Amino acid sequence: MSTLWVVVPAHQEAGRIGDTLTALAAQRDRDFQLVVVDNASVDGTAAIARDFARRAPFPVHVLQEPEKGVGCAVDTGFRYAIGHGAGLLARTDADCLPRPGWTAAARTALDRGAQLVCGRVDARRDEHGPLGRAGFRALVRVASFFGRIRPAHHRRHGYLTPYRMHAGNNMAVTAELYQRVGGMPRRPSPTDRLFLNRVRRHSAAIVHVRGMVVENSTRRLRAYGIVATARWYLDRGPGRHGEDPR
């Protein structure tokens, strides 16, 4: 069985990261090591992670990444994990709640030959009722549709597999592929989408696993709204609307 490491980038997440760490401790498969990358926070994010490390059911490493940006934090965490023996890498974010079967589903898919695994995202139940979660799922479907029809994502540009929306807060990848594609772009945004397209040029072994579920905070989607999300996926050039609304 390959060694699995989970990376959680975190910037100013003192109010939410505790719930994420609790969700990771509740995983059915806890045979992994955790890396929390504190990305230039000035609140208590790192202190909460260090306190959790003292009682966690798995080893926890708390890193500091002074260069702001989720791509910077993720790349630092993944490369640290690889340098310490990781064969499989998974990522979620510090405002997300992986469901109990998350790590098991990621490991199973990668052990069966997938090289990049994308899971299913849903809205956090502590932020929304049934109608709110249904609205979130509709937004995800809209964003996924626009991602597929975006001209820059078409296979004629040298991609080995069709585009499928990849949520950075719910992904897993082999260490070998991560290094082969050059890692997560540290700049510019949207780093998740750029990383997926790097992978699509090197591998067709990309799978979607419905049982790999993360409950996602919708605070950023609420800030952008459906129109801005649609504009992002139709836009031909990266970075024109700032951060990726996913």
N, C-alpha and C positions, 0 to 999 in steps of 0.2 A: 504494500500500500504506500503510495507516494505521500510525502510530507506536505500537509496543507497549512498555509498561513493566511490569516485574514487581516486585511488592512482597512483601517478606518481613519480617513482624513477628517480633521476637526478644526474649525475656526470659530471662536466665540460661541461655543456650544455648551457652556456650563449648565444651562437650563434644560438641556435635552439629552446630553450624552449619557447620563446615568441610565435612562430607559433603554438606550441602545446596548449598553454594556450588560444590563440585566437580561435583555433578549438574547444576547450571545451566550450568556451563561446558562440559558435555558435550552440550548440546542441539544438535540438527541445525540448527535455526533459531536463530541467535545474534544476529539483528538486533533487539535490544531493549536497553533500559536497565534497570538493576537498582537498586532502592531497598531498603536494609536499614534498618529502623526499630528502633533499640535502645530497648527499652521499660523504662527504669529499671533496667537490669542493673547489678550491682556486680561481675560477674566479667569475663572478657576477651572477651565477645561482640563489642563494638564494635571492639576492637583486631584481632580475627581478621578481621572484615569489611574493615577499612581495609587490612590486609596483603593480603587477596585483591584489593582494588581495584587495587593496584599492578601486578598481573600478569593481571588478568581480560581475557577477549577481548571485553568490552563495557564501556561506562561504568558505574561503580558509584557510588552516592550513599549515604552513611551519615548517617542523621538520628538525633536524640535526641528521644524523646517521654517526658517525665518523668511524665506521668499514667499510672498503671498500668492495664492492661486491653487485651486484644487488639483490641477495637473502637476504642479510642483510637489505637493504633499503626497499624492498617490505614487508618483514616480520614485520619490525618496523612500516611501514605505515598501514598495515592491522590490526595489533594488536592495534594500536592507535585508528583506526576507530571503531573496535569492542568495545573497552573500552569506546567509546563515543556514543554507541548506534547503530552502523551500523548493519543492518540485511543482506544487500547485498553489495558485494564488486566487484569493477571493476578495471582493471589496463590497462594503456597504458604507453608508454615510452616517454621521453622528446625530442626525435627526430622524433616522429610520429605524424600523423594528423588523428585523428578520424573523420570520416564523420558525417554529422549532425544528422543522425538517430542512432548513435552508442549507446548512453545511453538508448534510448527508446527500441532498440532491445534487449539489455542485460536485462533490467528490465522485459520486457514482457516474455522472455524465462524463467527467474528465477521464476517469479510469476506464470507461468504455470506448474511448477514442476521440471524444470531442476535444478541440483545442481552445475554443472560446465558448462559454456558456452564458446565455442571457436568460434571466428569469422574468417572472411576472411581477409587476408593481401594482399595488392597490393603495387606496388612501388609508391613513391611520384612523383606526376606529375611535381613538380618543379625541380626534379633531372633528369628526363628522358622523352623522347618522346615516341611515341607508340611502337617503336621497343624495346627500353630499358625496357619498362614495360612488354612487351610480354616475353622478356628474363627472367625477374624476376619471372614471373608466372611459367615459365618452371622450374626454379631452385626450386621453392616451391614444385612443383609436384614431382620432383626428390627426394627432401629431405623427403617428405611425404612417398613416396614409400619405400625408404630405412628404414625409421622409422618403417613401418609396417612389413618389412621382418626381421628386426633385431631380432636374436634369443631371446635375453633377454626380448623382449616385448611380446612374445607369451603368450596366455592365460593359458598355462599349468603351468606358474609360479604363479598362484593364482589370476590373474586379472579377474575382473568380466565382462569386456567389451573389445572388440578389441582395439588395439592402433590406435589412430588418432592424427596426429601432432597437437600440441597445441602451438600456438605462445604466449609467455608470454606478449607481448606488445598488445594483443587483447584477453582479457579473463575476465570472471566474475564468481563469486562463491558465494554461500551462506556462511554467517558467521558461521553457525552451522557446515557445512562440513569442512570449513577451520580449525576450532578448532579440530574437530574430527580426522582429519588426521595428526594433529601435526603441521600444518602450512607449509609455504614455507621453504624448507631447506636453511639455511644460508650459508652452505658450503656442498659439493664442487660444482663446476660447472659440468654439466649444471643444474642449479636449476629448470628451467622450466620443463625439462623432468622428473627430479626426483619428482617434485610435481605432475605432471600428473600421474605418476605411483603410487604414494601414493594414489591419488584419485581413481584410477582404482581398488585398493584393497578394497575400502570401498563403492563404489557407481557405479552403471551402468547408473545413470541419467546424462550422459554427452551428450550434444548436440552441433551440429555445426549450426550456424545461418549465412546464407550468407548475410543477411542484416546488420550484425554487422561488419562494414568494417573500417579498419585502413590502412592508407597509411604509408608505412614503409620506413625509410631511408635504402638505400642499401649500405651504406659505409662499413659496416662490411662484408657483403656478397662479395663485390668487393675485399676486402682484402683477404678473404679465397679462393674464386673461387669454381667452381663446383666440382673439384676433392676432395678438402679438405672437402667440405660439405658431399659428398658421403662417404668418409672415416670415418667421424664422426658418421654417422648413421649406418655404418656396424661394427664399433668398439665395442667389447664386454665389455670393461672396461671404466668407467667414468674417465674423466679428462686427458686422454692421449694426447689430442690435445689442451689442454688449454680451452678457453672459447667456449661455444656453438656457432657455426657459424650462427645459426638462428638469 
